[in-house]
Amino acid sequence: MISGDNEVILPYLKTGIALLSFICLAILFYVLHQAGDLLIPFVVAVFIYMLLQPVIQLLEKWRVPRALVTVVAMGVTIVAILGISQVIYQSVAAFTGGLPQYEGRFNDIWQRIGALLGISPDALSGGWNIADDPRIAEFLKGTTITDLVKILLASVNSLLSNLVLVFIFLLLLLQQRVLS
């Protein structure tokens, strides 16, 4: 081959490799997006499994049977998730209980900002009403309480099904230790 041929082919080769890399990357992102419903619970299960490793190793050091180690690890996981859920519930309850105080404080700050900017208090207090906003009205048009409850229940169902998948994957990861 003549060295001039290499100089002509080289730019096409670089472009081809770049295009092939882009296509492979696009396919990878598509597969990851499609597998997200299973991949995310699996990654969470692996994360929990890694967090449980010190407990598992300690129990194995004490010569606890591996099947019992699996039961203890699953129990620790369930207790931890229930504890975290309780903390979140109490935080949300405290936040919603304090909403009137937050609203009063927000209104006070809003009035001070208006005074600094020279806006009359009447203009600030008679401002935006959610019922008058056409975007909100269009969004809620035809929506019933039943529809909102269905959306809420679908979200809870999705959360619980993902939690079940996490437990199944975690159990499989722990069971793999028992069989090895």
C-alpha positions, -999 to 999 in steps of 0.1 A, spaced: 0 0 0 11 35 -6 13 58 24 -11 83 7 -39 56 8 -36 54 46 -40 91 50 -72 90 30 -87 60 48 -77 71 83 -104 99 86 -131 76 74 -120 50 99 -121 75 128 -155 86 117 -168 50 115 -154 42 149 -170 73 164 -204 65 147 -202 29 159 -194 40 194 -224 64 194 -247 37 181 -235 13 208 -239 39 235 -275 47 223 -284 10 224 -269 7 259 -290 36 271 -321 22 255 -316 -12 271 -309 3 305 -340 25 302 -362 -5 293 -347 -27 320 -350 1 347 -381 -15 363 -360 -45 372 -325 -30 373 -333 -4 400 -346 -29 426 -317 -51 418 -292 -23 424 -310 -15 457 -308 -51 467 -271 -53 460 -266 -21 480 -285 -36 510 -265 -68 506 -233 -49 507 -245 -31 539 -253 -64 555 -219 -79 548 -204 -70 582 -234 -86 600 -232 -117 578 -194 -121 583 -198 -117 621 -225 -143 622 -205 -167 601 -175 -161 623 -197 -172 652 -204 -203 632 -241 -196 628 -257 -218 601 -259 -200 568 -296 -205 565 -301 -188 598 -278 -160 587 -301 -155 557 -332 -153 580 -314 -129 603 -302 -107 574 -337 -105 560 -351 -97 594 -326 -69 599 -335 -55 565 -373 -56 573 -367 -39 606 -345 -12 591 -370 -5 563 -399 -3 588 -378 20 610 -370 43 581 -406 43 571 -417 53 606 -391 82 607 -404 94 573 -440 92 585 -433 112 616 -414 138 596 -442 142 572 -468 144 601 -447 170 619 -443 190 586 -481 190 579 -489 198 615 -466 229 613 -480 241 579 -501 269 595 -469 283 612 -450 280 579 -478 298 561 -478 326 586 -441 330 585 -441 329 547 -468 356 545 -448 378 569 -417 374 547 -438 381 516 -451 413 532 -416 424 541 -403 418 506 -432 438 492 -425 467 516 -388 466 505 -398 467 468 -425 494 474 -455 471 466 -487 479 485 -499 452 509 -533 451 490 -515 441 458 -497 413 476 -526 399 495 -550 399 466 -525 381 444 -527 346 429 -556 323 436 -552 287 426 -588 284 415 -584 313 391 -553 299 373 -564 286 339 -535 261 337 -545 245 370 -582 245 360 -574 228 327 -553 202 345 -580 194 370 -609 196 346 -628 164 347 -607 150 375 -626 135 404 -615 125 438 -617 89 426 -591 96 399 -568 112 425 -572 82 448 -565 58 419 -533 77 411 -523 75 448 -530 38 450 -511 32 418 -481 49 433 -483 29 465 -487 -3 444 -456 5 424 -436 12 456 -447 -20 472 -440 -41 441 -405 -26 439 -400 -33 476 -411 -70 470 -386 -72 441 -359 -58 463 -366 -85 489 -367 -112 463 -333 -101 448 -318 -97 483 -330 -132 492 -315 -146 461 -282 -129 468 -282 -142 504 -293 -176 492 -263 -177 469 -241 -175 499 -259 -205 515 -254 -226 484 -218 -218 479 
